[in-house]
């Protein structure tokens, strides 16, 4: 997958946003993958296969497209978390989710520590 967005939802519809498969694989836990905890899509709605190989997690596109399902889940997540996004573009929505997570980061005081741990701007896709 080219640089873009990868949306991973858990059973409770919590959405984690990643830049690519490698970033997602580094954050997802193999035991949760084996328990079928996640469903993932790229920014075009391509369904991703998530597999665990020991402690390693691997993601790959399946070829199946389900952009309407991705949009429904994103809309539900935004509504539940009260995140606003002026655009319908999924990359803009991903950036809004990343910014909301960054705004809720901990610790946020003292400022020097927050900046050292989280940077001084939210991550973007």
C-alpha positions as CSV (number, residue, x, y, z in Angstrom):
1,X,0.0,0.0,0.0
2,X,1.3,3.4,-0.8
3,X,1.5,6.0,2.0
4,X,-2.0,6.7,3.1
5,X,-4.2,5.7,6.0
6,X,-5.0,2.5,7.7
7,X,-8.0,2.3,10.0
8,X,-8.1,-0.5,12.5
9,X,-11.3,-1.0,14.6
10,X,-11.6,-3.2,17.6
11,X,-14.8,-5.0,18.8
12,X,-16.0,-1.9,20.6
13,X,-15.5,0.2,17.4
14,X,-12.4,2.0,18.8
15,X,-10.5,3.3,15.8
16,X,-6.8,3.4,15.6
17,X,-5.2,5.3,12.6
18,X,-1.9,4.3,11.2
19,X,0.2,5.5,8.2
20,X,0.9,2.1,6.9
21,X,0.9,-1.7,7.6
22,X,4.3,-1.6,9.3
23,X,3.2,1.0,11.8
24,X,0.0,-0.9,12.5
25,X,1.8,-4.2,12.9
26,X,4.1,-2.6,15.4
27,X,1.2,-1.5,17.6
28,X,-1.3,-4.4,17.4
29,X,-0.9,-7.3,19.8
30,X,-0.6,-10.8,18.4
31,X,-2.9,-12.3,21.1
32,X,-5.6,-9.8,20.1
33,X,-5.1,-10.6,16.5
34,X,-5.5,-14.3,17.2
35,X,-8.7,-13.6,19.1
36,X,-10.1,-11.8,16.0
37,X,-10.3,-8.5,17.9
38,X,-9.7,-6.3,14.9
39,X,-11.0,-5.4,11.5
40,X,-8.9,-3.1,9.2
41,X,-9.3,-1.1,6.1
42,X,-7.1,1.1,4.0
43,X,-8.1,4.6,2.9
44,X,-9.8,3.2,-0.2
45,X,-11.9,0.8,1.8
46,X,-9.8,-2.3,0.9
47,X,-10.3,-4.9,3.7
48,X,-7.0,-5.9,5.2
49,X,-6.2,-9.4,6.4
50,X,-4.5,-9.3,9.9
51,X,-2.5,-12.4,10.9
52,X,-0.2,-13.2,13.8
53,X,3.0,-15.3,13.2
54,X,4.2,-15.9,16.7
55,X,4.5,-12.4,18.2
56,X,4.7,-10.8,14.8
57,X,1.6,-9.2,13.3
58,X,1.2,-8.9,9.5
59,X,-1.3,-7.0,7.5
60,X,-2.0,-7.4,3.8
61,X,-4.8,-6.2,1.5
62,X,-7.4,-8.9,0.6
63,X,-8.6,-7.3,-2.6
64,X,-12.1,-7.0,-1.2
65,X,-13.5,-3.5,-1.1
66,X,-16.0,-2.2,1.4
67,X,-15.8,1.6,1.5
68,X,-19.4,1.9,2.7
69,X,-18.6,-0.2,5.8
70,X,-15.5,1.8,6.5
71,X,-17.5,5.1,6.3
72,X,-20.2,3.7,8.6
73,X,-17.7,2.7,11.2
74,X,-15.8,6.0,11.0
75,X,-19.1,8.0,11.3
76,X,-20.1,5.9,14.3
77,X,-16.6,6.4,15.9
78,X,-16.6,10.2,15.3
79,X,-20.1,10.5,16.8
80,X,-19.3,8.4,19.8
81,X,-16.1,10.3,20.5
82,X,-17.5,13.7,19.6
83,X,-14.8,14.3,17.0
84,X,-15.6,16.8,14.3
85,X,-14.2,16.8,10.8
86,X,-15.4,19.3,8.2
87,X,-14.5,16.9,5.3
88,X,-15.9,13.6,4.1
89,X,-12.4,12.6,2.9
90,X,-11.2,9.5,4.9
91,X,-7.6,10.9,5.1
92,X,-9.0,14.1,6.6
93,X,-11.1,12.0,9.0
94,X,-7.9,10.0,9.9
95,X,-6.1,13.2,10.6
96,X,-9.0,14.5,12.8
97,X,-8.8,11.3,14.8
98,X,-5.0,11.5,15.2
99,X,-5.4,15.2,16.3
100,X,-8.1,14.3,18.9
101,X,-5.9,11.5,20.3
102,X,-3.0,13.9,20.5
103,X,-5.1,16.5,22.3
104,X,-6.0,13.8,24.9
105,X,-2.4,12.6,25.4
106,X,-0.9,12.2,28.8
107,X,1.0,13.7,30.3
108,X,0.3,17.1,29.0
109,X,1.9,18.9,31.9
110,X,4.7,19.9,32.4
111,X,4.8,21.3,28.8
112,X,8.5,20.4,28.3
113,X,7.8,16.7,29.1
114,X,4.7,16.5,27.0
115,X,6.6,18.1,24.1
116,X,9.5,15.6,24.5
117,X,7.1,12.6,24.6
118,X,4.5,13.6,22.0
119,X,6.1,16.4,20.0
120,X,4.6,19.9,19.6
121,X,2.2,19.1,16.8
122,X,-0.2,16.2,16.2
123,X,0.8,13.4,13.9
124,X,-0.7,13.5,10.3
125,X,-1.2,11.0,7.5
